[in-house]
Amino acid sequence: MRISNTKYEINHNLNIKIVHISDIHYCNDYKLKRLDFVLENIKKIDPNYIFITGDLIDTADVDDNNLNIYMNFLEQLGKICKVIVILGNHDVEHTVRGVRKYFINNNFISKLRNVNNLYLLRNEIYEDDLIKVLGIEINYEYYKNNILDIEKINNSINKLNGKINILLVHDPDVILNNKEKFNLSNIDIILCGHTHGGLMPDFVPGHRGLISPRKALFKNNMRGIYTINKTKLIISSGIVKLSKRSHLSKLNDIFSSNIVTIIL
């Protein structure tokens, strides 16, 4: 079990440190040592904020007893600093007879809302004296049929007017494939996950992956940092690379868990 630490320094007049993680994919038989390992590494970084950009759980039908274990991990993160979270596609679906369906586990959502110092953003804004953060929850139809409500997202983006504006979006393709359609002029940083780094080993340079979540081979835009005019878009390669649903999760220890540190 290994950690790959990625660090980006972004010029800004604030002196803050952000940790960005994504795609934890917690499930009923999760390797709890992985959570301990991630927690200890984040403690050493000592950030001002932790952002989690979706797929906290692998399927929305994770059972209550296991959820309580997971909530303890999130509570420990909240003792380090403020934790700001969005949902991904795995957080709002489960599989019935081989078919993936939209499903909200209200107990999971309620537990998230009750974690001290954790802020779940479902098309909502978090704001304090230093930052303003918009968490976009992509409509589930996007993952099934590529249907995206761009006007709704733009209306939310237009509300960002803080000292530093951060946008959280689970899938980076939402932004990268529609750059000209969004008003990103006020956005300083966009944080994303979802791609699992394209399963590309961390030591290989570049943005390309071996395979995308939609099964495209050697697709670009799978990992790393991008510049869109003055906006920085950063993709986390994920804590877990292979979800349990892939039936390959036993291979996860081959890959390292990615923790991104952003210095402003």
Summary of the structure (lengths in Angstrom):
residues: 264
radius of gyration: 17.0
end to end distance: 29.2
largest distance: 52.7
contacts: 853
relative contact order: 0.20
helix: 29%
strand: 28%
